[in-house]
């Protein structure tokens, strides 16, 4: 098992795109990503907890991209401060 934690928001090429670790793109065309192993990925976010690719495909489960989760978090924690300016 390999665990990856990524919370950096910027680097020498600018800000990181939250979709990068989301794997919501065609991984078959990425030679550095093993598409078969992606199916075993486990994702975590602060609203839903743990999810898997299988759970994401279940129409009865709420499914949000990392980008949507990030937007919800920033809105919840920072919108009052921004609106007060």
N, C-alpha and C positions, 0 to 999 in steps of 0.2 A: 504494500500500500504506500502511496506517495501522497502526502498532504501538501497543498499549496495555499499560502495565505498572501493575498495581494490587496493592500489598501493604499498604496501610493497613488497620489492623484496627479503627479506630473513628473516629467523626466526631461532629458535634453531635447526631445522632439515635441515637447508640449504636454498637454494633459492627456491622461489615459482615457480611452474609450471604454465605458463599462461593458460594452458588448463583447470585448475581447475574450473575457473568461466565461462568458455566457454560452458560448458554442452554439449560437443561433444562426449559424451560417453553414454553408456546404463544406463540411470538413473533408469530404472525399477529394477535393481539389487542393488540399493543403498537405504537402509531402511531409512536413514535420509533425503532423497530428495523426495518430493511429485511430482511425474511425471506429474500429472495433472496441478499443479501450474507452472511447468517449461514452459509449453506452453504459459503462460502469461508473461514470462520474457521479459524485454526490455533491450537491450545491447547498449552500446555506445562505440565508439572509435573515435580517432582524425582524421580519414580519411573519414569514411562513415557517421558519426553521429549516429543516432539511428537506430537500427535494431531489428527485432523480429524473433522468430523461424519461423514464417510464411514467412517472407521476405527471410530468409536464404534458404528456399526450392524453391523459385521462380527462375527458370533458367535464367530469364532475368536480375536479379539483381546480381551485383558482390558480391561474398561471400568470405570472408577471415576469417581465424581462428584468435583468439587472439594472437596465437604464430606468425602467419604471419604478423599481424599488428605490433606486438612488433619488429619483425625483420626489417620491413620497417622503423619504427621510428628510431631505433638505426642506421640503415644504413644511413638514411637521415641526422641525426644530429651528428653522430660521425665518419663516415667512413673517412672523410677528415683528421681528427685528427689521426686516427689509421694509415692511409696510409702515413702520413707525418713522422711517427716515424722511 
